[in-house]
Amino acid sequence: MIGKPEWFERRKYGGWGVVPKTREGWWYLVIMFVPFLIFQAIPFWSLEVRICLTAAWLAVVAFDTLDIMASMKNDERETMHEAIAERNAAWMMVAVLAIGLLYEGIGSSLAQAPYVDPFLAIALFAGLGAKAYTNWKLEREN
């Protein structure tokens, strides 16, 4: 799309995504950030227009970032390291979500008003579904 993979490198220690490694990558970030400032600075736009334009531009930035990430080339060792890091991050998120569900369920039950945040439950079951589907698909391919 707009950005080029050679301008970036994989973000290893600060989350997911990419980080600029060349001057062009830094310019890309500046150019992609400027519209957000413009959308907020124009005084005669209503809140709804600002939200719509910001959401649309955010979608463009997200799709372009995903395209850059998908186009980046990794060697086998980098791919394995990334897979192990992603696995460990996923297990940590599952543990925190499960603890959060237990805490909410027990705490609200003790208060005589049982409640569990549906988004936490959906996140856990969506992860379970993704894992089951991936295992099923990989077994069929082999």
C-alpha positions as a Markdown table, in Angstrom:
| # | Residue | x | y | z |
|---|---|---|---|---|
| 1 | Met | 0.0 | 0.0 | 0.0 |
| 2 | Ile | 1.7 | 3.2 | 1.2 |
| 3 | Gly | 4.6 | 2.1 | 3.5 |
| 4 | Lys | 7.4 | -0.3 | 2.5 |
| 5 | Pro | 8.6 | -3.2 | 4.7 |
| 6 | Glu | 12.2 | -2.2 | 4.3 |
| 7 | Trp | 11.6 | 1.0 | 6.2 |
| 8 | Phe | 10.6 | -0.9 | 9.3 |
| 9 | Glu | 11.7 | -3.8 | 11.6 |
| 10 | Arg | 9.6 | -6.1 | 13.8 |
| 11 | Arg | 8.9 | -4.7 | 17.2 |
| 12 | Lys | 10.6 | -7.2 | 19.5 |
| 13 | Tyr | 10.4 | -5.7 | 23.0 |
| 14 | Gly | 7.6 | -3.1 | 23.1 |
| 15 | Gly | 4.5 | -5.0 | 21.9 |
| 16 | Trp | 3.2 | -5.9 | 18.5 |
| 17 | Gly | 3.7 | -4.1 | 15.2 |
| 18 | Val | 6.7 | -2.4 | 13.6 |
| 19 | Val | 9.2 | 0.3 | 14.5 |
| 20 | Pro | 11.0 | 2.5 | 11.9 |
| 21 | Lys | 14.5 | 1.7 | 11.1 |
| 22 | Thr | 15.1 | 4.2 | 8.3 |
| 23 | Arg | 14.5 | 7.9 | 7.7 |
| 24 | Glu | 11.7 | 7.0 | 5.4 |
| 25 | Gly | 10.0 | 5.0 | 8.2 |
| 26 | Trp | 10.1 | 8.0 | 10.5 |
| 27 | Trp | 8.7 | 10.2 | 7.8 |
| 28 | Tyr | 5.9 | 7.7 | 7.1 |
| 29 | Leu | 4.9 | 7.9 | 10.8 |
| 30 | Val | 4.8 | 11.7 | 10.8 |
| 31 | Ile | 2.8 | 11.7 | 7.6 |
| 32 | Met | 0.4 | 9.2 | 8.9 |
| 33 | Phe | 0.0 | 11.1 | 12.2 |
| 34 | Val | -0.6 | 14.5 | 10.7 |
| 35 | Pro | -4.2 | 13.8 | 9.5 |
| 36 | Phe | -5.2 | 13.0 | 13.1 |
| 37 | Leu | -4.1 | 16.5 | 14.1 |
| 38 | Ile | -5.8 | 18.1 | 11.2 |
| 39 | Phe | -9.1 | 16.3 | 12.0 |
| 40 | Gln | -9.0 | 17.7 | 15.5 |
| 41 | Ala | -7.8 | 21.2 | 14.6 |
| 42 | Ile | -10.5 | 22.2 | 12.1 |
| 43 | Pro | -12.9 | 24.1 | 14.3 |
| 44 | Phe | -16.1 | 24.0 | 12.1 |
| 45 | Trp | -16.4 | 20.2 | 11.9 |
| 46 | Ser | -18.9 | 18.6 | 14.2 |
| 47 | Leu | -17.9 | 15.8 | 16.6 |
| 48 | Glu | -19.6 | 13.2 | 14.4 |
| 49 | Val | -17.5 | 14.3 | 11.4 |
| 50 | Arg | -14.3 | 14.2 | 13.4 |
| 51 | Ile | -15.1 | 10.7 | 14.7 |
| 52 | Cys | -16.0 | 9.4 | 11.3 |
| 53 | Leu | -12.8 | 10.8 | 9.6 |
| 54 | Thr | -10.6 | 9.7 | 12.5 |
| 55 | Ala | -12.1 | 6.1 | 12.3 |
| 56 | Ala | -11.7 | 6.0 | 8.6 |
| 57 | Trp | -8.1 | 7.2 | 8.7 |
| 58 | Leu | -7.3 | 4.8 | 11.6 |
| 59 | Ala | -8.6 | 1.9 | 9.4 |
| 60 | Val | -6.3 | 3.0 | 6.5 |
| 61 | Val | -3.3 | 3.2 | 9.0 |
| 62 | Ala | -4.2 | -0.2 | 10.4 |
| 63 | Phe | -4.6 | -1.9 | 7.0 |
| 64 | Asp | -1.3 | -0.4 | 5.8 |
| 65 | Thr | 0.5 | -1.5 | 9.0 |
| 66 | Leu | -0.8 | -5.0 | 8.7 |
| 67 | Asp | 0.3 | -5.0 | 5.0 |
| 68 | Ile | 3.8 | -3.9 | 6.1 |
| 69 | Met | 3.9 | -6.6 | 8.8 |
| 70 | Ala | 2.8 | -9.3 | 6.4 |
| 71 | Ser | 5.3 | -8.3 | 3.8 |
| 72 | Met | 8.3 | -8.4 | 6.1 |
| 73 | Lys | 10.8 | -11.2 | 5.5 |
| 74 | Asn | 12.1 | -13.2 | 8.5 |
| 75 | Asp | 14.6 | -16.0 | 8.6 |
| 76 | Glu | 13.7 | -19.3 | 10.3 |
| 77 | Arg | 15.3 | -18.3 | 13.6 |
| 78 | Glu | 13.4 | -15.0 | 13.8 |
| 79 | Thr | 10.2 | -16.8 | 12.9 |
| 80 | Met | 10.7 | -19.4 | 15.6 |
| 81 | His | 11.5 | -16.7 | 18.2 |
| 82 | Glu | 8.5 | -14.7 | 17.3 |
| 83 | Ala | 6.3 | -17.8 | 17.5 |
| 84 | Ile | 7.6 | -18.6 | 21.0 |
| 85 | Ala | 7.1 | -15.0 | 22.1 |
| 86 | Glu | 3.5 | -15.0 | 20.7 |
| 87 | Arg | 2.7 | -18.3 | 22.4 |
| 88 | Asn | 4.0 | -17.0 | 25.8 |
| 89 | Ala | 2.1 | -13.8 | 25.4 |
| 90 | Ala | -1.1 | -15.7 | 24.6 |
| 91 | Trp | -0.7 | -17.9 | 27.6 |
| 92 | Met | -0.2 | -14.9 | 29.9 |
| 93 | Met | -3.3 | -13.2 | 28.5 |
| 94 | Val | -5.4 | -16.4 | 28.9 |
| 95 | Ala | -4.2 | -16.6 | 32.5 |
| 96 | Val | -5.0 | -13.0 | 33.3 |
| 97 | Leu | -8.5 | -13.3 | 31.6 |
| 98 | Ala | -9.3 | -16.4 | 33.5 |
| 99 | Ile | -8.2 | -14.9 | 36.9 |
| 100 | Gly | -10.3 | -11.8 | 36.0 |
| 101 | Leu | -13.3 | -14.0 | 35.3 |
| 102 | Leu | -12.9 | -15.9 | 38.6 |
| 103 | Tyr | -12.4 | -12.7 | 40.6 |
| 104 | Glu | -15.5 | -11.1 | 39.0 |
| 105 | Gly | -17.6 | -14.2 | 39.5 |
| 106 | Ile | -16.6 | -14.9 | 43.1 |
| 107 | Gly | -16.7 | -11.2 | 44.1 |
| 108 | Ser | -20.1 | -10.6 | 42.6 |
| 109 | Ser | -21.5 | -13.8 | 44.0 |
| 110 | Leu | -20.4 | -12.9 | 47.5 |
| 111 | Ala | -22.2 | -9.6 | 47.0 |
| 112 | Gln | -25.4 | -11.5 | 46.2 |
| 113 | Ala | -25.4 | -10.1 | 42.6 |
| 114 | Pro | -23.6 | -12.7 | 40.3 |
| 115 | Tyr | -22.2 | -11.0 | 37.2 |
| 116 | Val | -19.4 | -11.8 | 34.8 |
| 117 | Asp | -18.2 | -9.3 | 32.1 |
| 118 | Pro | -19.3 | -10.9 | 28.8 |
| 119 | Phe | -16.3 | -9.5 | 27.0 |
| 120 | Leu | -13.9 | -11.4 | 29.2 |
| 121 | Ala | -15.8 | -14.6 | 28.6 |
| 122 | Ile | -16.1 | -14.0 | 24.8 |
| 123 | Ala | -12.3 | -13.3 | 24.7 |
| 124 | Leu | -11.5 | -16.6 | 26.4 |
| 125 | Phe | -14.0 | -18.6 | 24.2 |
| 126 | Ala | -12.8 | -16.9 | 21.0 |
| 127 | Gly | -9.2 | -17.9 | 21.9 |
| 128 | Leu | -10.4 | -21.4 | 22.5 |
| 129 | Gly | -12.2 | -21.5 | 19.2 |
| 130 | Ala | -9.2 | -20.1 | 17.3 |
| 131 | Lys | -6.9 | -22.7 | 18.9 |
| 132 | Ala | -9.3 | -25.6 | 18.1 |
| 133 | Tyr | -9.8 | -24.5 | 14.5 |
| 134 | Thr | -6.1 | -24.0 | 13.9 |
| 135 | Asn | -5.3 | -27.5 | 15.3 |
| 136 | Trp | -8.1 | -29.0 | 13.3 |
| 137 | Lys | -6.9 | -27.3 | 10.1 |
| 138 | Leu | -3.2 | -28.2 | 10.7 |
| 139 | Glu | -4.0 | -31.8 | 11.3 |
| 140 | Arg | -6.0 | -32.0 | 8.1 |
| 141 | Glu | -3.2 | -30.5 | 6.1 |
| 142 | Asn | -0.7 | -33.0 | 7.4 |
